[in-house]
Amino acid sequence: MARNLDITALRSFVAVADEGKVTAAAGRLNLTQSAVSMQLKRLEESLGAGLFDRSGRGVALTAEGELLLGYARRMVALNDEIWGRMTHADYEGELTLGVPHDIVYPHIPAVMQRFARAFPRVKVSLTSSFTKRLKEEFARGEADLILTTESNVAAPGEVLAESHLVWVGAHGGAAWKGRPVKLAYERACIFRALVQRALEGAGLDWVMAVESDQTRSVEAAVSADLAIHTQIASSIPPHFEIIQHGGALPDLPPIRIGLYRAEGPKREMTDMLAEMIREAYGVGEAAGRMAAE
């Protein structure tokens, strides 16, 4: 007799495999921890196999779990695609999503792929720029939804995540040891003023050794060990490394990733895209709004 797998349980299984913890997966799915644990238990019982090794601090996949994961991802994706095509065929149009270049990865490509499967008649145009410019475009009505990186996310924005700025430089570089501190920044980067204040508060002189409108120019200068820069700790590009300065440079303030949605006739589609972004960051709508208040 044919047996059927529970898509909801498979979705929980994938979330736990991705997050490494049941609590984190529950937050991402907007479920209670006990609900996720129960779904995993039923899935293991139905398959007659243990999917997770729970002997450590987190959870790790067993051999059977690793075998299932690829199938589970495809089944969940196919379920979402079918659901989107069958229930949202009337949605069509175009959305503009603005994201700072340093947080496009790792979440945004997967979100765009998922949204395209669920709403194949809606085109999402991605624009990448600095937070200051994205907020200006949003205010002019040129973007339907934007993400930001800033110290404080003002209403009506929502906080998706909090990270820290860290000092970065060339691999094995020594530019950070020089005085005055040599900096490289884009003119529109919202972090540069924060960094300058931190250096001045620590009594360190600084000089803007490289200033450009182009991110690539700044990256090239830093990679050549001509100056240092700052990045969000959760998104360090491979051509930089975090500077282990041992206190020679000041600590930097926390940075919040914000989500802003436009009102108007496309709000329903915008809300759907926003919800997928929230899920990618592992937060629910209520949690995001409370963090912004």
N, C-alpha and C positions, 0 to 999 in steps of 0.2 A: 504494500500500500504506500502511495506517495505521501511524503511528509513535507510540511511547509515551514520555512524559516520565518521568524518574526523580524520584519524590517526595523521596527522600533528597537528591538534588542540588538540587532546588528549595528544600528546607529550608535547605541550606547557602547558597544564593544569597540567600534572604531574610535570613538571619542576617548575612551580610557586608554587605548593603545597609543593614541597621539599625545595625550596629556601625561601619561605615566602615573596618574593618581585618580582615584574614583571621585574625590572631592572636586578636583579641578574639572573633570569631565561633567559632573553634575551641574556645576556652575555654567559651563558652556552650553549645556542642553536645557538649562532652566528647569531642572528636575531636582528632587531631593536625593541625597546620597543613598538612602535606603532604597529608593525606586530604581536607581541605576544598579545597585548591587543585586536586587531581586531579578532584574532583567538579565544580568550576566549569569546568575545562578540558573535561571530557566534555560538560557541558551546552552550552557554547559551540560545540563541534564538532558536536553533534547538531542544533543550531539554525542553524548556519552563520552565526553573528553574534557579534561581540564585545559582551559585556555590561558590562564595566567599563573605565574609563579609568584605567590604572595609572601615568600619567606623574607624578602628584603624590606627596606623602608618604603619603597614604592611598589609598583606591580610591573612585572616583566612578562613578555609573551613566552609561552611554552612552544615547543615545536609545532604542536597542533594549532596554537594560536597564530603563529606566523603563517601557517598554511592557509588559515581561514581569512587573514587580514586582507589579502589582495582581492579575494572573491567578495568579501563584505564591502569593501570600498566601491567595487563596480556595481554591486546590487543596490547600495544606497544611492549612488549617482544615477543609476538607471531609474530607480523609483522616483527620484526628484524630477528627472527629465520627463517621465511619463505624466506625473502629476501636473507639472507645469504646462505641458502641451495640451492635456485634456481639460484642465480647469481654468487656465489663464490665456487661452488662445486669443481673447479679445484685447489683451494688452499689447500695444505696439507704440512705437515712437522712439525717442532718443533721450538719454539722460547724460548729463555731464558730471563726471566725478573728478574732483581735484584732490591730489594727494602730494604732500611734500616728498621730494625725491628720495629722502633717506628712510622713509617708512613704506615705500612701495612694496618692498620685500620684508617679510616672507608671505604676508597674508593676501595682498590685493590680487595677484594673478589667479589664485585659487578661487577667490570670491567672484571675480569676473567670469571665470569658467563656469562656476556653479550657476550664476545668474543667467548666463547665456543658455544653459541647458533648460532652466526652468521657464525662461521667457524669451524664446528664440526670435520673437518679432520686436524685441526692444534692443536698440543699439546703445551700448555704454561707451561714451567717449572719455578716455582717461587723459587728464592734463596734469602734468607734474611741475610744480613750481615751489616757491618759498611761501611759508605760512602767511606773511604779510600780504603778498600779492594774491594768494588764494582767497583771503578774507576780503580783499578789495573787489575781486571778481564776484565773489558770493554776494556782496552788498549791492553790486550793480545788476544782479540777476543773471550773471553769465555762467553760474554753476548751480546744479540742483542739490549737490551734496559735496561737502568737503571734509577732509581730515586736516587737523592742525597739530603742530608741536609747539607748545607754549607753556609758560609758567602757570597761568591761570586760565581756565576755560570758562568764559562768561556765558550766562544764559542768552539764548536758548540752547547753547551747546551742551553736549554730554561728554563726560570723561570716559574714555574707553580703557585707558591704561596709564600707569605712571612708571616712569623710568628715570634714569639719571644721565646727565651729561658726563662724559669722561674725556680725558685728554688723549689724543691720538697723534701718532707720528709715523715716520718711515720705519720699516722693519729694521731693528738694530740701530735706529737713528740716535743722534746725540744733540739734535737741534734744541731739545727742551732744556738742556743744561746751560745754554747760553743766556747772558744777560746784557741788555734787556731781552725779555722773552719775545721771540719772533713769532708773529701770528700770521695766518693765511685765512682769509674769509671772503665770501661773496658779499657784495655791497648790501644786498637785501636780506642777508641772513639774520634772523631774529635772535640768534644766540650770541652774536658778537658783543652786544652791549652788556649782556649778563657776564660774559667772560672778562671783559675789560674791568667791570666793577669788582669782580672776584679778585683779579690780580691787584688792583689798586687797594682793595681792602686788606690784602696780604702784604702790602708794602713793596710790591714787585713792579719795576718799570717794564713797559712793553712797547713794541713798535709793530705797526701793521706792515710787515715785510712784503706781503702779497695781497692785493685787493683786486677783485675781478667781478664781472657780471656772470662769469661762466664757472660752473662747478668743476668742470674738467681741468681748468687752469689751476684752481686751488688744489685739486687732488694731485696734479702733476708736481706742484711745488712741494707739497707735503711729502709725497712719495720720494722726492729727490733729497729729502732731509734739509730743505731750506727754511722750513718753518713748521709750526705745529698747529693743530686744529682741534675741534671738539666734535663728538658724535654722540648720538643716543646710544646708551650701553647695549640696547637690544638689537642694534642694527649697524655693526661695524663692518665696513667693506673689506674684502680680502687684501687690498693693497695697503691697508693701515694696520697698526697694532696699538693696543692700549698701552700708554706710557706708564711704566711702573716707577713712579717718581719718588716714592717713599716720603712724601710730605714736602718735597721741594716745590710743588705747585699746589695752589689752593684747591680745596674741595669745591665742587660745582653744585648748583641747586637742582632740585628735582624738576623733571619736565613731564607734562601731561599730554597725552594724545587725545585730541578732542574730535567730536563729530558734530557737524552742523547740517541741518536739513532745511531746504527751502519750502515755503508754503506755495500753494497754487494748484493748478489743474493736474499736475503730475505727482502730487503728493503721495498718492497711493502706491505708485511704482517706486518712488523715492523711499517710502517706508519699507518696502520689501527689500530693496538693496541695503538699506541701513540695518535691517535685522540680520541679514547675512554677514555684514561686517561685524556687528556685535557678536554674533556666534563665533566668528573667526578669532575675535579677541577674548572670547570666553566670558562675556558679560551679557546681562539682560537689559532691557530698556529701563526698567525701574532703577537698577543699580547705577546705570550710566547717568540718569538724571539726578539721582541723589548725590552722586559724587560731584556734580557740577554746581550744586546749590551751596 
